[in-house]
Structures are given as C-alpha cells and as structure tokens.
C-alpha cells in the first residue's frame, strides 16, 4: 500500500525503493518531499517541496557533515569512533573523555560555557559542574539515586518509587496507585491530586490546592479520547469540538466561542479573527490579526529563526547542534541558554553573559528549584509539567500562573518575574506566545504546532499538527495499560532515557558497552531496566491495528540486530521513534 488516508479524508502518497527506504512523500496539497540514499542505505539528501535541501556526507560510513542553506555542520571523531566536536561556523561543541566516559562538554560561540562530569567505579555520575556550581550525587545499593545536590530522596523499599524529596526547606511527598501512576504530589506550597482516572488511564478529575484554596477540575472526552469539556468546581469553563481528523472545530473558553477552518494538510486557514499562511514545506509563515501581521522564518532543519510582529523583531540563534542558544529583540541579545540536552535547561544568561538563573534538578525532567538574584526559589508544576507556582524559602507564593487546559495563560500574578518554563515544561516566549518543545513550537491559542511532525505519522497521530491526540491533561502521564512511549530522568542533567512500554513488557535501545561511549554498536534490551522508574513520563500511543500488530512488532525488536548507538545522533530517543515508524508503516501496509 502506497497511500495513507486520514479520517478527513486526506490522502498522502508514499514511494519506496527496492530496499524499503522511503523515496518520496506527497501531501494532499501536492507538496512532495524526496529522499536519496547511498549504497550503504544511509540517507544522503532530503529535498523539500520548496527546493531546499539537507545533504549528509559520510566518510567510512560515518556522518562527517550536514549541509543546508544556512551553512555546514561538521562532525569530527576521536579514537574508538567517539565524537570529538560538532562545529557550524563560529559555533562549536567539543567533548572530552576519560576512557569511555564523557567528562566535559565545551560550548563556544554566542555562549561560552563548560559542563563537567565525574564518575564512580560503577560508571555512575557522582558530580556535575555547570554555571559555576558543582552538584554531587549518591546512590543506594540498587544503583538508585538517593542524593542529588542539596536534595535527599526517600524511596519505597518494595518498588523503589521516590516517596519524598527534601532539602530541609522544601519537602515534597508523592503517592502512587497500584499501576505506579502518581496520584498526589504535596509540598509546602502546592498540591495536586489526580482523584479519578478511567479504564484507559486518562485523568477524569484533578484537585489543586494553592495558597490554601482548593479547586476541582472534571474532564469529559469523546469516543476518540479527545477532550470535550472542562468543569471547574462544577461550572463549565471549556468546551471543544473537533473535525474528523482532530482539528479543533470550535473552542468555548469562559463563554467565548472561537471557530477554526483548515486545509487538507490540517494547516490553519482561519481561527477566530485570525488568518494563517504556510510555506510549501509546511511551516507557519504568517498570522494576521486585527492588530496586524506577524511573520515567521525557519531554517532548513525546521528551527524557528525569526518572528516579526507589528511592534518588534525577535530572532533566535542556535548552537552547533541546532539548539536555541540565544534570543534577540530588535537586534539586541537579551537571553542566552545553556542546555544539557535537547530539553534540559541548566541556566539562563543575559546578553552580557551575566548569570541570571541557574536551575537545580532532583529526579525529574523539570527543575525543582531556581537560583536567581542571590535567592533560591522553588518551582511547582502540575501533572504535565506546566509551571503553576514559584515560592521562596519561606513558602510564600511569589508567582502563580493559571492556564486553560491547552496551555493558554489565563493569569500571571507577576509577569515581571520571568521564569522560562511554561505549559508542559516547554520554553515559553512571552513575545511570540509560542512554547518551544525540542524540535517544534507550540501555539496554545490554537492548540496546534507551527510545523508538521518531523517524523510524520511515526508520532502516532494522523494529524501532523495535532497536540497529544487531543488529551493535554494526560499526555505526559503513564497509564500502564497500553502502548506507551516513556521517558525517565537519569538523576543528572545529562539527559533522559526513552523506551517503549506495553503492559508489563518493555523494550529500549542502549549502547553495547557504556552509555557514554560515542559512537558504538547498539543493542535492544527487553524488560527495559527503567520500566518501573518513579519519574516516568509516558505518552499513550493508540494501536488500532488488527491483533495489536504495532505492539507485537515493537516487542519483536528484541530479536533484531540493532543499529549503531550515538548519544549525539542516533540514540534511544531517535531509535524509539524509528521503531514506531517502522511498525506503523508495516502494520498499515505503507511499505
């Protein structure tokens, strides 16, 4: 089968070569992307509908450069095929090792910073140094994290789940249900309780308490699992309807209704009083409101580079690994960002390289505290990682943010007190009202991404601009019942591990020798060691294929030969996407 028809219906056409590699994808708007490979089956070129190209060059089957309109990214290697540096113009990332262990990352360019790591005899990180501070780690006899900087972690002796985190000022307590799902997080200033889930694991009721005030939210979903109604203390505050492919047909927020219309590609045409335009490559390029037009410019790799509003110009600069490293407003750099990986923000600097904020992590994907203005502030999140409150060392709430369910900011008690984290833990920009999540930018007003999913239908949604299958309440929570893509922190700011979980089974992708060896032979592990980690954040992927074909296909990877592992290229995150994409296409006859 070489066609995929969405529920709208819209038709996507695929073509493959003799070795089952995709050679073209044509959208319902007749926009075609082509793919070229070398004799070793390596992807050598992507040609986008606009004519822009991404060219990959290899030496001895190793990626040595990627060429786009914006420039060339070069990769150099040390002995044993370990990556030594990534450079793009004046931007550079270099890596230092002790044997197989990564000990230093040096970033030069717009931001000049160093991240250092040390290890114990079990190859676990015992300290990390960034933004001028060293943080130490300790582990129990099972290798589970018990100390992370100032924070002590208490774990359940039976399952290893973290039940308490404290630094002597903040004490956070957690409780779980029999599936290992968090049911309550309670600290000194903010509490949320997930008081009701349905049989699929979707959250049906939530209770939040802040500043002594408790609010109860009830959620209703349609037969496709999409949010249709939100009640706040028994009063309806949000209602949503959708078209056949999950595009928001209407939203009624606090009594005000907004309607939308879309192209066959699921791109916005009109939403409320706003109109939208996209380029041939599927990126939002213009939004026109009653107050004027805003334009958007992207790089060939999909990174948002420039936004021009009726009142100002915002530009984003990127490091050698194409991560957002700085923000300009009207030509002046106002912020610089230090990242441990694609989504773990360590620190923020001003345009003169003065440290503005340094973030402290305990055991989760979001920081538990922030150092700013010589003081320590604690950060409080809801179940999907949205920043809800900031408190000081006396447990006073100094900032409170209220969102609607899709992430629109309804109120901010102190807009002048800036914290970069927003809805679902993304990097929020108040000037553009967009939230950056790794590879794409999210518009909470429309509930849409500004760009197509870079892995196409491998994300599990027939709508390539849709957000978490229409369920923004449970999108980051584990259901423990179906096919789930799970992430877990490793107790450090190095990054997170991602793997597939199907009921009581799981499978992950690992390096053959040690997680810090780059690159090397990879391997699959069934019964992934992180299957029951306490800090799991999981997203459910529906498997509507006959006989659960996708679930079985993913589990069967345990018997396959794994590709090479490269933490700065093809690692657990990339391979988990490829696994789903491969199984999705196979089970639906797309290849």
C-alpha positions, 0 to 999 in steps of 0.5 A: 500500500502506497497511500495513507488516508486520514479520517478527513479524508486526506490522502498522502502518497508514499514511494519506496525503493527496492530496499524499503527506504522511503523515496518520496512523500506527497501531501494532499496539497501536492507538496512532495518531499524526496529522499536519496540514499547511498549504497550503504542505505544511509540517507544522503539528501532530503529535498523539500517541496520548496527546493531546499535541501539537507545533504549528509556526507559520510566518510567510512560510513560515518556522518562527517557533515550536514549541509543546508542553506544556512551553512555546514555542520561538521562532525569530527571523531576521536579514537574508538569512533567517539565524537570529538566536536560538532562545529557550524561556523563560529559555533562549536561543541567539543567533548572530552573523555576519560576512557569511555566516559564523557567528562566535559562538554565545551560550548563556544560561540554566542555562549561560552560555557563548560559542563563537567562530569565525574564518575564512580567505579560503577560508571555512575555520575557522582558530580556535575559542574555547570554555571559555576556550581558543582552538584554531587550525587549518591546512590543506594545499593540498587544503583538508585539515586538517593542524593542529588545536590542539596536534595535527599530522596526517600524511596519505597523499599518494595518498588523503589518509587521516590516517596519524598524529596527534601532539602530541609526547606522544601519537602515534597511527598508523592503517592502512587496507585497500584499501576505506579501512576502518581496520584498526589504530589504535596509540598509546602506550597502546592498540591495536586491530586489526580482523584479519578482516572478511567479504564484507559488511564486518562485523568477524569478529575484533578484537585489543586490546592494553592495558597490554601484554596482548593479547586476541582477540575472534571474532564469529559472526552469523546469516543476518540479520547479527545477532550470535550469539556472542562468543569471547574468546581462544577461550572463549565469553563471549556468546551471543544469540538473537533473535525474528523481528523482532530482539528479543533472545530470550535473552542468555548473558553469562559463563554467565548466561542472561537471557530477554526477552518483548515486545509487538507494538510490540517494547516490553519486557514482561519481561527477566530479573527485570525488568518494563517499562511504556510510555506510549501514545506509546511511551516507557519509563515504568517498570522494576521490579526486585527492588530496586524501581521506577524511573520515567521522564518525557519531554517532548513532543519525546521528551527524557528529563526525569526518572528516579526510582529507589528511592534518588534523583531525577535530572532533566535540563534542556535548552537552547533547542534541546532539548539536555541542558544540565544534570543534577540529583540530588535537586534539586541541579545537579551537571553542566552541558554545553556542546555544539557540536552535537547530539553534540559535547561541548566541556566539562563544568561543575559546578553552580557553573559551575566548569570541570571538563573541557574536551575537545580534538578532532583529526579525529574525532567523539570527543575525543582528549584531556581537560583536567581538574584542571590535567592533560591526559589522553588518551582511547582508544576502540575501533572504535565509539567506546566509551571503553576507556582514559584515560592521562596524559602519561606513558602510564600507564593511569589508567582502563580500562573493559571492556564486553560487546559491547552496551555493558554495563560489565563493569569500571571500574578507577576509577569515581571518575574520571568521564569522560562518554563511554561505549559508542559515544561516547554520554553515559553516566549512571552513575545511570540506566545509560542512554547518551544518543545525540542524540535517544534513550537507550540501555539496554545491559542490554537492548540496546534504546532507551527510545523508538521511532525518531523517524523510524520505519522511515526508520532502516532497521530494522523494529524501532523499538527495535532497536540497529544491526540487531543488529551493535554491533561494526560499526555505526559502521564503513564497509564500502564495499560497500553502502548506507551512511549516513556521517558525517565530522568537519569538523576543528572542533567545529562539527559533522559532515557526513552523506551517503549512500554506495553503492559508489563513488557518493555523494550529500549535501545542502549549502547553495547558497552557504556552509555557514554561511549560515542559512537558504538554498536547498539543493542535492544534490551527487553524488560527495559531496566527503567520500566518501573522508574518513579519519574516516568513520563509516558505518552499513550500511543493508540494501536488500532491495528488488527491483533495489536500488530504495532505492539507485537512488532515493537516487542519483536525488536528484541530479536533484531540486530540493532543499529549503531548507538550515538548519544549525539545522533542516533540514540534511544530517543531517535531509535524509539521513534524509528521503531514506531515508524517502522511498525506503523508503516508495516502494520498499515501496509505503507511499505 
